[in-house]
Amino acid sequence: MRTHRFLAVAVFSCAVMIWLCSCAKQSKIYPPISDDNGVLRLGEVMGIASKKEIMSLGVHYQNLLATGISESDLRDGSMVEARVYCCGGNIEQSSAPWVYVPPGVEVALGDIIEIKMGRFPDQQNTGRVNTVIRVRQHGMSSGACRWVPDNPALWMRVIYCDWMKEEGWVERGGLYNTWLKR
C-alpha cells in the first residue's frame, strides 16, 4: 500500500512538473494579477516538486534565484503547486500557482496552505515569489475548511474556512473570485 502511494505521488509529481515546464505564459511563481501582490490566499497542495525538478525549470528556476532564494534553500518539497479553484475542467491547473516552501515549513499533498502572493519583477525590484506562510489544515476532509459552493457538480469553487471572516479575510467576486486577506 505504501509503495503504491509513493509511486502514485511520484508519477503525479512528475506529470505536474512536466506540465509546469510547458507553460509559455507569465511564470506562475508570481500572482496572475497585480491586485494580488502581497495578499494572503489559501490553496490545497496538489503537487510537490523534487530539487531536481525545480532546478530543471529553466527561467522559472532563474527567477527563484533572482529573488534572493539561494540554491541551498531549494530542496525536495521546496516548491508546490496549489489548487485555488476546484473541481473540474482545466481551471484547477490553469489557475494553480507555484508556491515556494521556505526552510522549516513542511507540507504534504492535500494540505491547506496559507500563501503570501508574490510580486512580479520590474525595473525597480527583483520581485517576490508566492510563498507558503503556514499549513492551516491537513487535508480538506478534516477541520473547518471546504470547497464552496457545496455542489460537486460545479467546476469553479473556492476554499472557505470557518475562521476566515473572524480573521479579516474578505471575499472578492468577479473573474478572480476568491477569499483573501490584505
PEJOLIN-V923316 format. One record per pair of residues at least 24 apart in sequence whose C-alpha atoms are under 6 Angstrom apart, sorted by the first residue. I is the first residue (numbers start at 1). J is the second residue. Records with the same first field share a line. If there is no record, write none. Layout:
I: J / J
This chain:
13: 47 / 48
21: 57
28: 97 / 98
29: 98 / 129 / 130
30: 118 / 119 / 120 / 129 / 130
31: 117 / 118
37: 117 / 118 / 119
38: 116 / 117 / 118
39: 116 / 117 / 181 / 182
40: 115 / 116 / 180 / 181
41: 114 / 115 / 180
42: 113 / 114 / 115
43: 82 / 83 / 84 / 112 / 113
44: 82 / 83 / 110 / 111 / 112
45: 81 / 82 / 109 / 110 / 111
46: 81 / 82 / 109
47: 80 / 81
48: 77 / 80
49: 77 / 79 / 80
50: 76 / 77
51: 75 / 76
67: 126 / 127 / 128
85: 156 / 157 / 158
86: 156 / 157
87: 155
88: 155
99: 130 / 131
100: 131
101: 132
110: 139
111: 137 / 138 / 139
112: 136 / 137
